[in-house]
Amino acid sequence: MTQHRLSVDTIRQASGWMARLWADDVSDEDRQAFHAWRLDHPDNESAWQQLTQIQAQFSAVPQHAASRRILMTRRGTSRHRQSITLVPWPDSVS
């Protein structure tokens, strides 16, 4: 079965909805608009399903103490640039 390729715009919309729904100030109106967006076009629902699958994969990653240190802002960099520090897992250290 060939999967239909989603537009970048649809993927961005789904990402925006995920961020909005995770916000502390999400409203019932936001939830209703999100539900309407999902029903508006089959691609919207497909993008949402794919995004939630990806998010579930990230959620399945073990929460190790080192994971809090993976993304760190380096001194001297602009507020828009961040460096990624890779920390080895304990069982992979020699």
Steps between C-alpha positions, in 0.01 A plus 500: 500500500643837396467778753388844380768767548379780725571865428746691715220742586279220635785363709569849638134541587499170686814604688340831588193321632714270713681797651171681562339198665804459728486865606402583856231740379329275242127575491189304415474716187852388402401137543185550293696675223756219506225239466352695206845521338543122524161444335557766233722284276629141507858631473454689827404181680784310337754767600368496856524121521856500367605776738353321801681180398830687487428663835423159651840375383669792675296433814619138498865606533618422855529802725859485616652766724732594214204577273447827686846607383463413133384844386706776656545865411868575456632825649582760242248380243197694394173412663388344172792259474530198722757226499426135549718316745495125453536314825586127477265259671665328800485150347685622190791651694820292498 
